[in-house]
């Protein structure tokens, strides 16, 4: 019922920028958490940025000051603006949504998130 689809990945040189988009359909919760995660080669999936229904955001230290999460007015499109990209940012990026906010503050851990996109590849060359 809930569909999540990422787009906007691609190749960029070091120091460049990309904007990822995430379309969420069939999502009816008024209170929620949505976020961006990534999996780097040979590493476990990690949370990058989350946003709740009120627009409150949180970021993992590794991307603070470089990545910005946002949502449109209709709240069915999520964005991740990435700047100052580094080769170590290369990996598969995922969009995720929970099934109604399950925690007082959205967490960067993956456990509350039930709906996931297929992922989009980001490659940063040096």
Secondary structure, DSSP 8 states (H G I E B T S, - for coil): --EEEEE--EEEETT--EEEEEEEES---SS-EEEEEEEETTS--EEEEEEETT--EEE-GGGTTTEEEEE-TTSSEEEEEE-S--GGG-EEEEEEEESS--SSS--SSSTTEEEE---EEEEEE-
